[in-house]
């Protein structure tokens, strides 16, 4: 308060002295230069004094919560006071906030870090088959703005978007960073790399359209050029389709697509240029090749076998399992009219996927949380946690996949845990999520970078 008053007084002084100087110059052209010099000296002195005043930081916010989960240790802290200054956590302690401070009181809640979803398609909605062709890239960007808010309010303060048309996710990331629309922190891939006719190519139109997806490239020289092009247009991470997929026409999820040599070329250029690589991979051979080539994460991993697990562990490759979508699709495929060409593959993949993912959990493969949101509606992301627990994780381990593990995969050290100096990205739930992980499906409080986006 004193600092604010002092600054106001100095501003007033500057105004008065400036007015005097102008008055002398305009109305007293013959005034003694000594008098004018004295006024200007006082003006400079006032400026100097003002410059020396300590500029108060952005207003502090104090969050008083019943509990805080230290996701690294699993320890639950009680009666916690978190001090937020600007967009960072300034202190974590206990006790009361200073009198008159801005306090957010969460008396029955547990604080934990904002969650991270490492596999989203935020510019897409669940539209499958030929209706996809009617959605323009500008509309995809607008869909992304809608889904960004939904995702943030669902408690996900950071996402990695792996695959978008026309760099719509790059535009959305930039709009969020500029404060034009609310949304999570984003790492984005732009278009995914695909072989001609592969899972991430445009396979719905006939030959006479000569249609190819933005990321289509074949051969070592061409995949290198495509990686460089995608980085040129703003990608933070490279997405590559190493095998066939489910929601695509004419390919087999079990079949590898890029060769090992092509995969190595993709990874080498991406890493040299400071970008990590996420590989869509269902089939066992594609998983092994992608991991051997040095990708940072395997997305899905449905047909993962013992050999693939061994290679992933040797290379420290993360697995991003995307498991809840199987449950949602089983309940909603008919209702949404999932085309038969997709429905058959979805049934085959989901029948085998969960038991292989369970083996990866048990073998100690590194796991980062990811959902494939857009295959089902955005905002349901946190349903993924319960599936991990059903497969064999403890609730804490499941939470760690979406906090410290996912932060490590993204290479962002200032998110994923509530610590002094980290970004003030946090959520609160009404209870203990280490006992009931489904509480994460309904956060009562969401803060990103010191700004509150949701509070019940």
Secondary structure, 3 states (H helix, E strand, C coil): CHHHHHHHHHHHHHHHHHHHHHHHHHHCCCCCHHHHHHHHHHHHHHHHHHHHCCCCCCCEEEEEEEEEECCCCCCEEEEEEEEEECCEEEEEEECCCCCCCEEEEEEEEEEEECEEEEEECCCCCCCCHHHHHHCCHHHHHHHHHHHHHHHHHCCEEEEEECCCHHHHHHHHHHHHHCCCCCCCEEEECCCCEECCCCCCCCCCCCHHHCCCCCCECCCHHHHHHHHHHHHHCCCCEEEEECECCCCCCCCCCCCECCCHHHHHHHHHHHHHCCCEEEEEECCHHHHHHHHHHCCCEEEECCCCCHHHHHHHHHHCCEEECCCHHHHHHHHHHHHHCCCHHHHHHHHHHHHHHHHHHHHHHHHCCCECCCCCECCCCCCCCCHHHHHHHHHCCCHHHHHHHCCHHHHHHHCCCCCCCCCCCCECCEEEECCCCCCCHHHHHHCCEEEECCEEEEEC
